[in-house]
Amino acid sequence: MQKYLSFLWVLWLAACAQVDAKTTSFEVESLGKGIYVHHGQHLDIDVGYQGDICNISFVVGSKGVAVIDTGGSLKVGYQLRDAIKKVTDKPILYVINTHVHPDHIYGNAAFLQDKPQFIGHAKLNDAMLLRQEAYGKLNQKYLGTEANGSVIVTPTIAVKEQLELDLGDRKLIITAYPNAHTNTDISIIDRQTGTLFTGDLLFIERTPVVEGDIKGLISTIEVLKTYQVSQVVPGHGPATKDWITALSNEQRYLNAVLADIRASIKKGESMEQTMNTAAASEREKWVLFDIANRRNVNTLYSGLEWE
């Protein structure tokens, strides 16, 4: 592990001279009382992907800052770091990854110089290392030279069930979940403002994605609905105070795709046929539906055949 961390430092130092960290087009929204969010664009990884498609956030306390997800490249990570430094000179104490997907983790290396604690699900370390080679190739394919320096930075603190972080005048509650969107999902609640950061347990506007267990994700949404919060920052899409509706919308889509895949299997229809019909009632309700929904069917079909 020590050799691995040293390797990351070398790559980071080399990248410092190569990455333009200017933030001319990098906008951050204040949700009030020290909560800030940068909203990624609704772009598919195959069409126009530039490493900036998810929501990345930070919370400012009296002692320092917690970053929540860092974007899909070192460049985006530096843009986020620069935006933080324009808001506060307090130290960056924590970098939290909500799950393993590359659009959320590849900006981590931009924060190595701050020497924060990197925090993630207890299964995140292994998942990152297992996917490191494949994700690196994807980044090079889609980002080209902008992928340079975008290396995996693994957690220094693992969350098995729940963890409380102290930012001074505010506490963050981090909760780990069983297999849902992925097997590495966590959420974060800022107690002071009642803000819930869901990672990709919640999509708003953009078609939800399921890599892990669709039934687990549906169950996790029920858990999220019980939280006493006032606003929610999803993994993709706008922040909302009408978060119960947003969770219910996602649950409706998931239930539709689950029911339709099961019905297709029962009728003996192929995966390809099912891709064209599953959750058709949801098509007009979501961005990037045709692309993301087909991928969901491809991910889920084989497993549901063995129910």
Secondary structure, DSSP 4 states (H G I P E B T S, - for coil): -HHHHHHHHHHHHHHHTT-----TT---EEEETTEEEEPPP--BTTBS--S--S-EEEEE-SS-EEEE---SSHHHHHHHHHHHHHH--S-EEEEE-SSS-HHHHTTGGGGGGG--EEEEETTHHHHHHHHHHHHHHHHHHHHGGGGTT------SEEESSEEEEE-SS-EEEEEE-SSSSSSS-EEEEETTTTEEEEEEEEESSBPP--SS-HHHHHHHHHHHHTS--SEEEEEES--BS-HHHHHHHHHHHHHHHHHHHHHHHHHT--HHHHHHHTTGGGGGGSBTHHHHHHHHHHHHHHHHHT-
